[in-house]
Amino acid sequence: MINDYTERHYPFEGCFNFRDIGGYLNQDGQQVKKGLYFRTGRQDRMTDRDLLKLSELKISTQIDLRKPDEVADQGKGPLEAMGAKYINIAVIPEGGSDQLSRLVGDTGISGKRYLGYLEFGPTSWLRLFGILANESNLPVVLHCTAGKDRTGVSTAFLLSILGVSRDVIEEDYLLTNLDTERQADFIERTVGYPDGYDRKKMINIAGVPHDAMKDFLDGVESKWGSVVEYLKKIGITKNQMDKIRQNFLETI
């Protein structure tokens, strides 16, 4: 049971689902270091007060998992101007959303859809974990648009490398649902809900299904044995994984 949400969550006024994965224990009793990996959604709507708080995190690298058209529409956000290195890794390539629908059907957000991400090949994951294996790139902010799906899968992969239990990985994913009401209120207050949406529907679309990460991890384990075995199979080396563990874990 994760009971420190308020400590790991950053309740920015114009950015949602921003939280630190530090503090989780792995199955060997080591702890994920705090202040090195922040998972979140888009940052382009941050207020001046948000920017002051963001600058205190001393982010070295922004890893943006969005498609180029999303970046063009929403903007990169403020981190590059603060001195962070900007890296775009489009987990879903151009045209990929339609391809996902053809692969898995119109399932909405689901574990099956997340498994579809893996059909786009290993390049995104090879780039991502190459970055995380280099200590000079830390701290990082990793994000997509909402900070829940592409970000959720990427974070589950990292936590798996770090030896964090599946129960914690699934619980961390579900913390997204604790920040959906704030997000819905912000949208209503600023730009208004899209046509056909009300507050309840907006909260629902900002959240994640309770079984999606479980189903995704079940699918990976069924086909490859474990997340770590999948990552090894696509070419992430033992040396890279050892460096990632060295970078992100500490003995307490």
C-alpha angles and dihedrals in degrees: 000000000000106000101165100072094129090055096050097038121086108206097207115180095232104023127064140201091023111155145148119241091203120118099044115129121227125218092267092057095256120132131230107243117249124236098028107089124035121180119201151133130261117323102197095102097056119137126230089260090052091052092054091053093044092053090058090065092067094217113199100185136027112203108196115194096185127114116258091251090056090050091049091050099043103026129233096275127230105299099090090054088052090058102267121139110247119219124176117205109174104207088185109043126214107295090016096118091061090045090052091052090052091048100046105012127241093312098144114217108350144138088256090057091049089053086055089064088069090060089071090072136252102286097098093050094044090053094044097051092041087060094046091049090062110079092201089069093063138141097046137186110209118190150147125191100292098014094232116086112032088023091047094053092046092049092047088054092051094046089050091055088050091054097246112157122258091242091060093043090054092045092049089053091052093053085083088078091064093067102045099095092055089050094049091049091050093052092047091049097046115029102357128238118302117257110287095021130111129179094274093051091045091053090048095051092046091056136065133243115257094235102040099093092041091052091046094051091044088054094049092048092047093055104032106016095243142000090258091053090050091051091048090050093055092051110271103142131226088242091056092048091048090051091049090052090047091050097047107030133075134180115242 
